[in-house]
Amino acid sequence: MAWPKGKGRRAAGSGRKKGVQNHLTTALKDLILQALANAGGVDYLTQQAKDNPGVFLTLVGKVLPLQVKQDGAEPRLPAAVNHIHEHVDS
């Protein structure tokens, strides 16, 4: 069955541009970041890494993907993880 003319059709390319997030997703991320800032930011995350390492590492695994070297060597963690590790050890 063919679509009725003028109904239910959009011009090709008229949707959201590739890579542009939904406004609700963007607003939710902003709220989460504001709550993190209110809770203490880096100091709060550092304390959570010490108090709840399993939960903290789950968060790290979701937000910091592994970076794979181009030469086929073992995957390595981003520098940000090493930075976090330094804060947790201190």
C-alpha positions in Angstrom: 0.0 0.0 0.0 1.4 3.4 -0.9 1.6 6.3 1.5 -1.1 8.9 1.1 0.2 12.1 -0.5 1.1 14.7 2.1 0.6 12.5 5.1 3.2 10.6 7.1 6.1 11.6 4.8 9.1 13.7 5.5 11.6 15.0 3.0 14.8 13.0 3.0 17.3 14.5 5.5 14.7 16.5 7.4 15.2 14.6 10.6 17.7 15.3 13.4 21.3 15.7 12.2 23.7 12.8 12.8 25.3 13.1 16.2 22.9 15.7 17.6 21.4 14.5 20.9 17.8 14.5 21.9 16.9 17.7 24.0 15.7 15.5 26.9 19.0 13.5 26.9 21.0 16.8 27.0 18.9 18.3 29.8 19.2 15.1 31.8 23.0 15.1 31.5 23.1 18.7 32.5 21.0 17.9 35.7 23.3 15.0 36.5 26.4 17.1 36.1 24.9 19.9 38.3 24.0 17.4 41.0 27.6 16.1 40.8 28.9 19.6 41.2 26.6 20.2 44.2 27.8 17.0 45.8 31.5 18.0 45.6 32.6 17.2 42.1 36.0 15.5 41.9 36.3 15.2 45.7 33.0 13.4 45.8 33.9 11.0 43.1 37.3 10.4 44.7 35.5 9.5 48.0 33.1 7.2 46.1 36.0 5.4 44.5 37.4 4.7 48.0 34.0 3.8 49.6 32.3 2.0 46.7 35.0 0.8 44.3 32.8 -1.7 42.5 30.1 0.9 41.7 32.7 3.5 40.9 34.5 1.2 38.4 31.2 0.3 36.8 30.7 4.1 36.2 34.3 4.3 34.8 33.6 1.4 32.5 30.5 3.1 31.1 32.0 6.6 30.5 35.6 5.8 29.6 35.9 3.3 26.9 39.2 1.5 26.3 41.5 3.0 23.8 43.2 0.5 21.5 46.6 1.2 20.2 46.9 1.2 16.4 49.8 -1.2 16.3 47.7 -4.1 17.6 49.2 -4.0 21.2 47.1 -4.6 24.3 44.3 -2.2 25.0 45.3 0.6 27.4 43.3 2.8 29.8 43.0 6.5 29.0 45.2 8.9 30.9 42.1 10.1 32.8 41.9 6.7 34.6 45.5 7.0 35.7 44.7 10.5 37.0 41.8 9.0 39.0 44.0 6.2 40.3 46.5 8.8 41.6 43.7 10.6 43.5 42.3 7.4 45.0 45.8 6.3 46.2 46.4 9.6 47.9 
